Every structure is written in structure tokens, then in C-alpha cells.
Amino acid sequence: MSNQKSLYLGLLVGGLIGGVTTLLTAPTSGRELREQIKVNREKLEDTLVQLKSESISLKDQMIRTAKDSADVIKEVSLDLQKSIKQWQHEIEPHKENLQNELDEIEEKIRQLEQTIKK
């Protein structure tokens, strides 16, 4: 407990010494310094208000964008599924022809192999 009191006392004394040193070595008078601090504080407040407003606006825009993207992804997914089903339906008659042609080619290859063996 004694260490904590010493620490707090050291911080307090250091803060006071730092404050007094700053005031004594300040290039401007106390009145000018207070005015500068007031102006800087007002600028900081304005900046923080603007930052808060822009952050809220950005958050809202991100939420809208996320919702819009989800809708677009659903649409694209449905369109893609429809396209695939349509493509499968369109190639169905050709699948049988292709299979027949492949069977014919395999048969010709077998015949050629038999001819070469003779």
C-alpha cells in the first residue's frame, strides 16, 4: 500500500512540476495560451463530431452494400442454376449421339487392332 501512495505522490508532484515548468517557459502569456487551448479544443470537438458523422454514414453504407450484395449473389446464383439446367436440357439429345459416335469409334479401333494382329 505504501508503494502505491509513493507512486501516486510521485505522479502528482511530477505533474505539478511539469505544469509549472510549462507555464513558466511558455512563449505566450496565460491568457493567449488559454485562448489557443480553447480554439484547439473547439477544432478537436468539430473534428470528432465530423468523424462520428462520417463513421455513422460509412457504417450505414456498408450495411446497405452488404444487403445489396447478398441480393445480387442470390440473383446470380438463381440465374446460374437456370442456365445450367437449360444447358443440360439442351445437350440431352446430343449426349446420345455423342455416345453412339464414341461407341462407333471404339468399335473401329477394335477392328483396326484385330486387322493389325493378323
C-alpha positions in Angstrom: 0.0 0.0 0.0 2.9 2.3 0.8 4.3 1.8 -2.7 1.0 2.9 -4.2 0.9 6.1 -2.1 4.5 6.8 -3.2 3.7 6.2 -6.8 0.6 8.5 -6.6 2.5 11.1 -4.7 5.3 11.0 -7.3 2.9 11.3 -10.2 1.2 14.2 -8.5 4.4 16.0 -7.8 5.8 15.3 -11.3 2.5 16.6 -12.8 2.7 19.8 -10.8 6.3 20.4 -11.6 5.6 19.7 -15.3 2.7 22.1 -15.3 4.6 24.9 -13.5 7.5 24.4 -15.9 5.3 24.6 -18.9 3.6 27.8 -17.7 6.9 29.5 -16.8 8.6 28.5 -20.1 5.6 29.1 -22.3 6.3 31.6 -25.2 2.9 33.2 -24.8 1.0 34.7 -21.8 -1.5 32.7 -19.9 -4.4 34.5 -21.5 -3.1 33.8 -25.0 -2.4 30.2 -24.1 -5.9 29.7 -22.7 -7.3 31.2 -25.9 -5.2 28.9 -28.1 -6.3 25.9 -25.9 -9.9 26.9 -26.3 -9.6 27.3 -30.1 -7.8 24.0 -30.4 -10.4 22.3 -28.2 -13.2 23.6 -30.4 -11.4 22.4 -33.5 -10.9 19.0 -31.9 -14.6 18.8 -31.0 -15.6 19.8 -34.5 -13.3 17.1 -35.9 -14.7 14.5 -33.6 -18.3 15.4 -34.5 -17.4 15.2 -38.2 -15.6 11.9 -37.7 -18.5 10.5 -35.8 -20.9 11.6 -38.5 -18.7 10.1 -41.3 -18.3 6.9 -39.3 -22.1 6.5 -39.0 -22.5 7.2 -42.7 -19.8 4.7 -43.6 -21.4 2.1 -41.3 -24.9 2.7 -42.9 -23.3 2.5 -46.4 -21.6 -0.8 -45.6 -24.8 -2.3 -44.3 -26.7 -1.3 -47.5 -23.8 -2.6 -49.6 -23.8 -5.9 -47.8 -27.6 -6.3 -48.2 -27.4 -5.3 -51.9 -24.5 -7.8 -52.5 -26.5 -10.6 -50.8 -29.4 -9.9 -53.1 -27.2 -9.8 -56.2 -25.4 -13.0 -55.2 -28.8 -14.7 -54.8 -29.9 -13.5 -58.2 -26.7 -14.6 -59.9 -26.9 -17.9 -58.2 -30.5 -18.5 -59.4 -29.6 -17.3 -62.9 -26.6 -19.7 -62.9 -28.7 -22.6 -61.8 -31.3 -21.8 -64.5 -28.6 -21.6 -67.1 -27.1 -24.9 -66.1 -30.4 -26.6 -66.2 -31.2 -25.2 -69.6 -27.8 -26.2 -70.9 -28.3 -29.7 -69.5 -31.7 -29.9 -71.2 -30.2 -28.6 -74.5 -27.4 -31.1 -74.6 -29.5 -34.1 -73.6 -30.4 -35.1 -77.2 -26.8 -34.7 -78.3 -25.5 -36.8 -75.5 -26.9 -40.0 -77.0 -25.5 -39.1 -80.4 -22.1 -38.4 -78.9 -22.2 -41.7 -77.0 -23.1 -43.6 -80.2 -20.2 -41.9 -82.1 -17.9 -42.9 -79.3 -19.1 -46.4 -79.4 -18.5 -46.5 -83.2 -15.0 -45.1 -82.8 -14.2 -47.8 -80.2 -15.5 -50.5 -82.5 -13.4 -49.2 -85.4 -10.4 -49.2 -83.1 -11.0 -52.8 -82.1 -11.4 -53.8 -85.7 -8.2 -52.0 -86.6 -6.4 -53.7 -83.8 -7.6 -57.1 -85.0 -6.6 -56.3 -88.5 -3.1 -55.3 -87.3 -2.8 -58.5 -85.4 -3.5 -60.6 -88.5 
